[in-house]
């Protein structure tokens, strides 16, 4: 991977983190004071959605931070499973990718149990 490609990916990661830190925090509120069971159920569903969104945000920020850390080390762009290089196109599309396309496919097919 060239120095220019690394800078491009680093910029993408930093922008991704910046856009996430600028987002409104997900509102997590107590479910109480519902006049009936339908309202209570509706609030519970919304609360579940809010919690899931918050967890997804935190996980994505962690992925981006980890990728930035790996970028400054020698293992960035190397598949954590097979040790082969991850394609530059894949890294540009998903800079936090830790697996090459083949290993990611195996993971999704249930053939890998690492990540």
C-alpha positions in Angstrom: 0.0 0.0 0.0 1.4 3.4 -0.9 1.8 6.3 1.4 -0.8 8.2 -0.5 -3.3 5.4 -0.1 -2.6 5.3 3.7 -3.2 9.0 4.0 -6.4 8.7 2.1 -7.6 5.9 4.4 -6.5 7.8 7.5 -8.5 10.9 6.4 -11.5 8.7 5.8 -11.3 7.2 9.2 -10.8 10.6 10.9 -13.8 12.0 9.0 -15.9 9.0 10.0 -15.0 9.5 13.7 -15.6 13.2 13.4 -19.1 12.7 12.0 -20.0 10.3 14.7 -18.8 12.5 17.5 -20.9 15.3 16.1 -24.1 13.3 16.2 -26.8 13.8 18.7 -26.6 11.3 21.5 -29.2 8.6 21.4 -31.9 9.3 24.0 -32.3 6.5 26.5 -35.2 7.3 28.9 -37.1 5.5 31.6 -40.4 3.8 30.5 -43.0 5.0 33.0 -46.2 6.9 33.3 -48.0 5.1 30.4 -51.7 5.5 30.4 -52.3 2.1 28.8 -50.6 -1.1 27.7 -50.4 0.0 24.1 -48.5 3.2 25.0 -46.2 1.1 27.3 -45.5 -1.4 24.6 -44.8 1.4 22.1 -42.4 3.0 24.5 -40.6 -0.3 25.2 -40.1 -0.9 21.5 -38.8 2.6 21.0 -36.5 2.2 24.0 -35.2 -1.0 22.5 -34.5 0.7 19.2 -32.7 3.6 21.0 -30.5 1.1 22.9 -29.6 -0.8 19.8 -28.7 2.4 17.9 -26.5 3.5 20.8 -24.7 0.1 20.9 -24.2 0.3 17.2 -22.8 3.8 17.4 -20.4 2.8 20.2 -19.3 -0.3 18.3 -18.7 1.6 15.1 -16.6 4.3 16.9 -14.5 1.5 18.5 -14.0 0.0 15.1 -12.8 3.3 13.6 -10.5 4.0 16.6 -9.0 0.6 16.4 -8.4 1.0 12.6 -6.7 4.3 13.3 -4.5 2.7 15.9 -3.7 -0.2 13.5 -2.9 2.2 10.7 0.1 3.5 12.7 1.3 0.0 13.2 2.6 -2.6 10.8 -0.5 -4.9 10.8 -2.9 -2.5 9.2 -4.2 -4.0 5.9 -3.2 -7.5 6.9 -6.0 -10.1 7.3 -6.2 -11.2 11.0 -7.1 -14.7 9.9 -4.9 -15.7 7.0 -2.2 -13.0 7.1 -2.7 -12.0 3.5 -3.0 -8.4 2.4 -6.5 -6.9 2.4 -7.2 -5.3 -0.9 -6.9 -1.5 -1.1 -10.3 -1.2 -2.7 -11.8 -3.0 0.3 -9.9 -0.8 2.8 -11.1 2.3 1.0 -14.7 1.1 1.1 -14.4 -0.1 4.7 -11.2 1.2 6.4 -11.9 -0.7 9.6 -11.9 -4.1 7.8 -9.9 -6.7 9.7 -10.4 -9.6 7.3 -9.8 -10.1 3.6 -12.8 -10.7 1.3 -12.3 -14.5 1.4 -12.1 -14.8 5.2 -15.0 -12.3 5.7 -17.0 -14.5 3.4 -16.1 -17.6 5.3 -17.0 -15.9 8.6 -20.4 -14.9 7.2 -20.9 -18.5 5.9 -20.2 -19.8 9.4 -16.9 -21.4 8.3 -14.8 -19.1 10.5 -15.3 -18.4 14.2 -12.6 -15.8 14.9 -13.9 -12.3 14.8 
